[in-house]
């Protein structure tokens, strides 16, 4: 009975150790894959500038007449 408990405990401990090693190896690999996928995005400008049209010189402004 005692041998069974020890062997079961060792089996569980080794299983946890294997899972921890796999997780420790997979997390950096997954991060690298995600970072590489992000590098392929096109560069989008952060700010777009809009400037209003400059008004025409009032002296040279042609008046529009409707109708005739």
PDB file as gemmi writes it, atoms N, CA and C in Angstrom:
CRYST1    1.000    1.000    1.000  90.00  90.00  90.00 P 1                      
ATOM      1  N   UNK A   1       0.823  -1.192   0.000  1.00  0.00           N  
ATOM      2  CA  UNK A   1       0.000   0.000   0.000  1.00  0.00           C  
ATOM      3  C   UNK A   1       0.866   1.255   0.000  1.00  0.00           C  
ATOM      4  N   UNK A   2       1.954   1.241   0.787  1.00  0.00           N  
ATOM      5  CA  UNK A   2       2.824   2.397   0.871  1.00  0.00           C  
ATOM      6  C   UNK A   2       3.546   2.613  -0.460  1.00  0.00           C  
ATOM      7  N   UNK A   3       3.959   1.519  -1.114  1.00  0.00           N  
ATOM      8  CA  UNK A   3       4.657   1.619  -2.396  1.00  0.00           C  
ATOM      9  C   UNK A   3       3.727   2.199  -3.466  1.00  0.00           C  
ATOM     10  N   UNK A   4       2.469   1.819  -3.407  1.00  0.00           N  
ATOM     11  CA  UNK A   4       1.512   2.344  -4.372  1.00  0.00           C  
ATOM     12  C   UNK A   4       1.334   3.855  -4.200  1.00  0.00           C  
ATOM     13  N   UNK A   5       1.283   4.326  -2.985  1.00  0.00           N  
ATOM     14  CA  UNK A   5       1.113   5.755  -2.720  1.00  0.00           C  
ATOM     15  C   UNK A   5       2.341   6.532  -3.195  1.00  0.00           C  
ATOM     16  N   UNK A   6       3.521   5.999  -2.936  1.00  0.00           N  
ATOM     17  CA  UNK A   6       4.752   6.680  -3.360  1.00  0.00           C  
ATOM     18  C   UNK A   6       4.838   6.718  -4.889  1.00  0.00           C  
ATOM     19  N   UNK A   7       4.545   5.608  -5.525  1.00  0.00           N  
ATOM     20  CA  UNK A   7       4.642   5.580  -6.983  1.00  0.00           C  
ATOM     21  C   UNK A   7       3.591   6.481  -7.626  1.00  0.00           C  
ATOM     22  N   UNK A   8       2.396   6.525  -7.041  1.00  0.00           N  
ATOM     23  CA  UNK A   8       1.364   7.421  -7.563  1.00  0.00           C  
ATOM     24  C   UNK A   8       1.769   8.877  -7.375  1.00  0.00           C  
ATOM     25  N   UNK A   9       2.326   9.193  -6.230  1.00  0.00           N  
ATOM     26  CA  UNK A   9       2.790  10.565  -5.965  1.00  0.00           C  
ATOM     27  C   UNK A   9       3.906  10.970  -6.923  1.00  0.00           C  
ATOM     28  N   UNK A  10       4.840  10.071  -7.172  1.00  0.00           N  
ATOM     29  CA  UNK A  10       5.918  10.371  -8.119  1.00  0.00           C  
ATOM     30  C   UNK A  10       5.373  10.531  -9.531  1.00  0.00           C  
ATOM     31  N   UNK A  11       4.428   9.693  -9.914  1.00  0.00           N  
ATOM     32  CA  UNK A  11       3.816   9.790 -11.237  1.00  0.00           C  
ATOM     33  C   UNK A  11       3.148  11.156 -11.427  1.00  0.00           C  
ATOM     34  N   UNK A  12       2.406  11.605 -10.411  1.00  0.00           N  
ATOM     35  CA  UNK A  12       1.736  12.905 -10.477  1.00  0.00           C  
ATOM     36  C   UNK A  12       2.767  14.040 -10.513  1.00  0.00           C  
ATOM     37  N   UNK A  13       3.810  13.946  -9.693  1.00  0.00           N  
ATOM     38  CA  UNK A  13       4.842  14.994  -9.656  1.00  0.00           C  
ATOM     39  C   UNK A  13       5.572  15.089 -10.991  1.00  0.00           C  
ATOM     40  N   UNK A  14       5.907  13.959 -11.574  1.00  0.00           N  
ATOM     41  CA  UNK A  14       6.592  13.966 -12.873  1.00  0.00           C  
ATOM     42  C   UNK A  14       5.655  14.508 -13.958  1.00  0.00           C  
ATOM     43  N   UNK A  15       4.387  14.182 -13.869  1.00  0.00           N  
ATOM     44  CA  UNK A  15       3.415  14.712 -14.823  1.00  0.00           C  
ATOM     45  C   UNK A  15       3.314  16.224 -14.748  1.00  0.00           C  
ATOM     46  N   UNK A  16       3.240  16.762 -13.523  1.00  0.00           N  
ATOM     47  CA  UNK A  16       3.210  18.216 -13.364  1.00  0.00           C  
ATOM     48  C   UNK A  16       4.491  18.852 -13.893  1.00  0.00           C  
ATOM     49  N   UNK A  17       5.627  18.216 -13.657  1.00  0.00           N  
ATOM     50  CA  UNK A  17       6.905  18.739 -14.142  1.00  0.00           C  
ATOM     51  C   UNK A  17       6.934  18.782 -15.667  1.00  0.00           C  
ATOM     52  N   UNK A  18       6.440  17.732 -16.303  1.00  0.00           N  
ATOM     53  CA  UNK A  18       6.400  17.699 -17.771  1.00  0.00           C  
ATOM     54  C   UNK A  18       5.475  18.776 -18.321  1.00  0.00           C  
ATOM     55  N   UNK A  19       4.336  18.951 -17.713  1.00  0.00           N  
ATOM     56  CA  UNK A  19       3.397  19.984 -18.160  1.00  0.00           C  
ATOM     57  C   UNK A  19       4.014  21.372 -17.986  1.00  0.00           C  
ATOM     58  N   UNK A  20       4.710  21.610 -16.886  1.00  0.00           N  
ATOM     59  CA  UNK A  20       5.354  22.902 -16.649  1.00  0.00           C  
ATOM     60  C   UNK A  20       6.437  23.162 -17.683  1.00  0.00           C  
ATOM     61  N   UNK A  21       7.208  22.148 -18.045  1.00  0.00           N  
ATOM     62  CA  UNK A  21       8.262  22.316 -19.050  1.00  0.00           C  
ATOM     63  C   UNK A  21       7.650  22.627 -20.411  1.00  0.00           C  
ATOM     64  N   UNK A  22       6.589  21.927 -20.773  1.00  0.00           N  
ATOM     65  CA  UNK A  22       5.936  22.171 -22.071  1.00  0.00           C  
ATOM     66  C   UNK A  22       5.365  23.581 -22.123  1.00  0.00           C  
ATOM     67  N   UNK A  23       4.745  24.030 -21.047  1.00  0.00           N  
ATOM     68  CA  UNK A  23       4.193  25.387 -21.009  1.00  0.00           C  
ATOM     69  C   UNK A  23       5.316  26.413 -21.097  1.00  0.00           C  
ATOM     70  N   UNK A  24       6.421  26.187 -20.390  1.00  0.00           N  
ATOM     71  CA  UNK A  24       7.543  27.127 -20.408  1.00  0.00           C  
ATOM     72  C   UNK A  24       8.167  27.220 -21.795  1.00  0.00           C  
ATOM     73  N   UNK A  25       8.106  26.154 -22.578  1.00  0.00           N  
ATOM     74  CA  UNK A  25       8.666  26.172 -23.925  1.00  0.00           C  
ATOM     75  C   UNK A  25       7.669  26.763 -24.918  1.00  0.00           C  
ATOM     76  N   UNK A  26       6.397  26.475 -24.762  1.00  0.00           N  
ATOM     77  CA  UNK A  26       5.398  26.917 -25.737  1.00  0.00           C  
ATOM     78  C   UNK A  26       5.076  28.400 -25.659  1.00  0.00           C  
ATOM     79  N   UNK A  27       5.091  28.993 -24.484  1.00  0.00           N  
ATOM     80  CA  UNK A  27       4.714  30.406 -24.343  1.00  0.00           C  
ATOM     81  C   UNK A  27       5.632  31.307 -25.173  1.00  0.00           C  
ATOM     82  N   UNK A  28       6.966  31.184 -25.101  1.00  0.00           N  
ATOM     83  CA  UNK A  28       7.810  32.043 -25.955  1.00  0.00           C  
ATOM     84  C   UNK A  28       7.623  31.765 -27.446  1.00  0.00           C  
ATOM     85  N   UNK A  29       7.386  30.524 -27.817  1.00  0.00           N  
ATOM     86  CA  UNK A  29       7.188  30.194 -29.231  1.00  0.00           C  
ATOM     87  C   UNK A  29       5.915  30.848 -29.747  1.00  0.00           C  
ATOM     88  N   UNK A  30       4.849  30.776 -28.976  1.00  0.00           N  
ATOM     89  CA  UNK A  30       3.580  31.388 -29.380  1.00  0.00           C  
ATOM     90  C   UNK A  30       3.725  32.902 -29.464  1.00  0.00           C  
ATOM     91  N   UNK A  31       4.441  33.508 -28.509  1.00  0.00           N  
ATOM     92  CA  UNK A  31       4.655  34.956 -28.553  1.00  0.00           C  
ATOM     93  C   UNK A  31       5.430  35.359 -29.799  1.00  0.00           C  
ATOM     94  N   UNK A  32       6.449  34.598 -30.163  1.00  0.00           N  
ATOM     95  CA  UNK A  32       7.229  34.904 -31.373  1.00  0.00           C  
ATOM     96  C   UNK A  32       6.361  34.813 -32.620  1.00  0.00           C  
ATOM     97  N   UNK A  33       5.509  33.806 -32.688  1.00  0.00           N  
ATOM     98  CA  UNK A  33       4.633  33.655 -33.856  1.00  0.00           C  
ATOM     99  C   UNK A  33       3.667  34.828 -33.949  1.00  0.00           C  
ATOM    100  N   UNK A  34       3.107  35.248 -32.830  1.00  0.00           N  
ATOM    101  CA  UNK A  34       2.170  36.376 -32.834  1.00  0.00           C  
ATOM    102  C   UNK A  34       2.895  37.664 -33.206  1.00  0.00           C  
ATOM    103  N   UNK A  35       4.093  37.874 -32.668  1.00  0.00           N  
ATOM    104  CA  UNK A  35       4.853  39.081 -33.003  1.00  0.00           C  
ATOM    105  C   UNK A  35       5.229  39.111 -34.479  1.00  0.00           C  
ATOM    106  N   UNK A  36       5.590  37.969 -35.048  1.00  0.00           N  
ATOM    107  CA  UNK A  36       5.924  37.918 -36.473  1.00  0.00           C  
ATOM    108  C   UNK A  36       4.703  38.210 -37.329  1.00  0.00           C  
ATOM    109  N   UNK A  37       3.552  37.769 -36.887  1.00  0.00           N  
ATOM    110  CA  UNK A  37       2.325  38.042 -37.648  1.00  0.00           C  
ATOM    111  C   UNK A  37       1.995  39.526 -37.594  1.00  0.00           C  
ATOM    112  N   UNK A  38       2.267  40.189 -36.480  1.00  0.00           N  
ATOM    113  CA  UNK A  38       2.002  41.616 -36.352  1.00  0.00           C  
ATOM    114  C   UNK A  38       2.940  42.445 -37.221  1.00  0.00           C  
ATOM    115  N   UNK A  39       4.144  41.958 -37.502  1.00  0.00           N  
ATOM    116  CA  UNK A  39       5.112  42.723 -38.285  1.00  0.00           C  
ATOM    117  C   UNK A  39       4.696  42.868 -39.741  1.00  0.00           C  
ATOM    118  N   UNK A  40       3.775  42.070 -40.222  1.00  0.00           N  
ATOM    119  CA  UNK A  40       3.385  42.111 -41.624  1.00  0.00           C  
ATOM    120  C   UNK A  40       2.285  43.119 -41.911  1.00  0.00           C  
ATOM    121  N   UNK A  41       1.835  43.816 -40.916  1.00  0.00           N  
ATOM    122  CA  UNK A  41       0.766  44.787 -41.125  1.00  0.00           C  
ATOM    123  C   UNK A  41       1.307  46.009 -41.860  1.00  0.00           C  
ATOM    124  N   UNK A  42       0.505  46.617 -42.720  1.00  0.00           N  
ATOM    125  CA  UNK A  42       0.967  47.821 -43.397  1.00  0.00           C  
ATOM    126  C   UNK A  42       1.006  49.006 -42.435  1.00  0.00           C  
ATOM    127  N   UNK A  43       1.868  49.957 -42.739  1.00  0.00           N  
ATOM    128  CA  UNK A  43       1.991  51.135 -41.891  1.00  0.00           C  
ATOM    129  C   UNK A  43       0.865  52.100 -42.234  1.00  0.00           C  
ATOM    130  N   UNK A  44       0.108  52.459 -41.229  1.00  0.00           N  
ATOM    131  CA  UNK A  44      -1.010  53.386 -41.411  1.00  0.00           C  
ATOM    132  C   UNK A  44      -0.630  54.687 -40.720  1.00  0.00           C  
ATOM    133  N   UNK A  45      -0.710  55.832 -41.427  1.00  0.00           N  
ATOM    134  CA  UNK A  45      -0.354  57.086 -40.768  1.00  0.00           C  
ATOM    135  C   UNK A  45      -1.290  57.381 -39.605  1.00  0.00           C  
ATOM    136  N   UNK A  46      -0.724  57.900 -38.540  1.00  0.00           N  
ATOM    137  CA  UNK A  46      -1.499  58.124 -37.324  1.00  0.00           C  
ATOM    138  C   UNK A  46      -2.379  59.363 -37.439  1.00  0.00           C  
ATOM    139  N   UNK A  47      -1.897  60.390 -38.126  1.00  0.00           N  
ATOM    140  CA  UNK A  47      -2.633  61.642 -38.194  1.00  0.00           C  
ATOM    141  C   UNK A  47      -2.819  62.015 -39.657  1.00  0.00           C  
ATOM    142  N   UNK A  48      -4.012  62.405 -40.014  1.00  0.00           N  
ATOM    143  CA  UNK A  48      -4.239  62.909 -41.361  1.00  0.00           C  
ATOM    144  C   UNK A  48      -4.514  64.409 -41.260  1.00  0.00           C  
ATOM    145  N   UNK A  49      -3.790  65.187 -42.050  1.00  0.00           N  
ATOM    146  CA  UNK A  49      -3.942  66.640 -42.006  1.00  0.00           C  
ATOM    147  C   UNK A  49      -4.940  67.098 -43.053  1.00  0.00           C  
ATOM    148  N   UNK A  50      -5.828  67.964 -42.642  1.00  0.00           N  
ATOM    149  CA  UNK A  50      -6.738  68.589 -43.592  1.00  0.00           C  
ATOM    150  C   UNK A  50      -6.572  70.095 -43.458  1.00  0.00           C  
ATOM    151  N   UNK A  51      -6.452  70.769 -44.584  1.00  0.00           N  
ATOM    152  CA  UNK A  51      -6.315  72.217 -44.569  1.00  0.00           C  
ATOM    153  C   UNK A  51      -7.489  72.822 -45.325  1.00  0.00           C  
ATOM    154  N   UNK A  52      -8.056  73.874 -44.783  1.00  0.00           N  
ATOM    155  CA  UNK A  52      -9.166  74.515 -45.491  1.00  0.00           C  
ATOM    156  C   UNK A  52      -8.638  75.222 -46.740  1.00  0.00           C  
ATOM    157  N   UNK A  53      -9.508  75.347 -47.729  1.00  0.00           N  
ATOM    158  CA  UNK A  53      -9.137  76.082 -48.938  1.00  0.00           C  
ATOM    159  C   UNK A  53      -8.971  77.546 -48.595  1.00  0.00           C  
ATOM    160  N   UNK A  54      -7.969  78.157 -49.200  1.00  0.00           N  
ATOM    161  CA  UNK A  54      -7.770  79.584 -48.936  1.00  0.00           C  
ATOM    162  C   UNK A  54      -8.840  80.365 -49.681  1.00  0.00           C  
ATOM    163  N   UNK A  55      -9.457  81.323 -49.032  1.00  0.00           N  
ATOM    164  CA  UNK A  55     -10.509  82.093 -49.720  1.00  0.00           C  
ATOM    165  C   UNK A  55      -9.901  82.941 -50.832  1.00  0.00           C  
ATOM    166  N   UNK A  56     -10.682  83.183 -51.872  1.00  0.00           N  
ATOM    167  CA  UNK A  56     -10.226  83.998 -52.996  1.00  0.00           C  
ATOM    168  C   UNK A  56     -10.100  85.451 -52.558  1.00  0.00           C  
ATOM    169  N   UNK A  57      -9.273  86.162 -53.224  1.00  0.00           N  
ATOM    170  CA  UNK A  57      -9.071  87.577 -52.930  1.00  0.00           C  
ATOM    171  C   UNK A  57     -10.389  88.329 -53.196  1.00  0.00           C  
ATOM    172  N   UNK A  58     -10.928  89.058 -52.207  1.00  0.00           N  
ATOM    173  CA  UNK A  58     -12.211  89.741 -52.408  1.00  0.00           C  
ATOM    174  C   UNK A  58     -12.174  90.760 -53.558  1.00  0.00           C  
ATOM    175  N   UNK A  59     -11.023  91.339 -53.852  1.00  0.00           N  
ATOM    176  CA  UNK A  59     -10.944  92.335 -54.920  1.00  0.00           C  
ATOM    177  C   UNK A  59     -11.113  91.692 -56.283  1.00  0.00           C  
ATOM    178  N   UNK A  60     -10.657  90.421 -56.404  1.00  0.00           N  
ATOM    179  CA  UNK A  60     -10.743  89.770 -57.695  1.00  0.00           C  
ATOM    180  C   UNK A  60     -11.948  88.858 -57.802  1.00  0.00           C  
ATOM    181  N   UNK A  61     -12.797  88.899 -56.805  1.00  0.00           N  
ATOM    182  CA  UNK A  61     -13.963  88.001 -56.787  1.00  0.00           C  
ATOM    183  C   UNK A  61     -14.966  88.419 -57.848  1.00  0.00           C  
ATOM    184  N   UNK A  62     -15.417  87.483 -58.642  1.00  0.00           N  
ATOM    185  CA  UNK A  62     -16.395  87.739 -59.679  1.00  0.00           C  
ATOM    186  C   UNK A  62     -17.766  87.440 -59.122  1.00  0.00           C  
ATOM    187  N   UNK A  63     -18.658  88.363 -59.202  1.00  0.00           N  
ATOM    188  CA  UNK A  63     -19.988  88.130 -58.661  1.00  0.00           C  
ATOM    189  C   UNK A  63     -20.794  87.282 -59.660  1.00  0.00           C  
ATOM    190  N   UNK A  64     -21.520  86.376 -59.141  1.00  0.00           N  
ATOM    191  CA  UNK A  64     -22.350  85.512 -59.961  1.00  0.00           C  
ATOM    192  C   UNK A  64     -23.759  86.059 -59.999  1.00  0.00           C  
ATOM    193  N   UNK A  65     -24.304  86.175 -61.167  1.00  0.00           N  
ATOM    194  CA  UNK A  65     -25.675  86.669 -61.290  1.00  0.00           C  
ATOM    195  C   UNK A  65     -26.545  85.534 -61.812  1.00  0.00           C  
ATOM    196  N   UNK A  66     -27.579  85.290 -61.086  1.00  0.00           N  
ATOM    197  CA  UNK A  66     -28.484  84.226 -61.467  1.00  0.00           C  
ATOM    198  C   UNK A  66     -29.646  84.804 -62.269  1.00  0.00           C  
ATOM    199  N   UNK A  67     -30.064  84.099 -63.257  1.00  0.00           N  
ATOM    200  CA  UNK A  67     -31.237  84.509 -64.011  1.00  0.00           C  
ATOM    201  C   UNK A  67     -30.895  85.183 -65.327  1.00  0.00           C  
ATOM    202  N   UNK A  68     -30.244  86.295 -65.296  1.00  0.00           N  
ATOM    203  CA  UNK A  68     -29.990  87.007 -66.567  1.00  0.00           C  
ATOM    204  C   UNK A  68     -28.546  87.310 -66.761  1.00  0.00           C  
TER     205      UNK A  68                                                      
END                                                                             
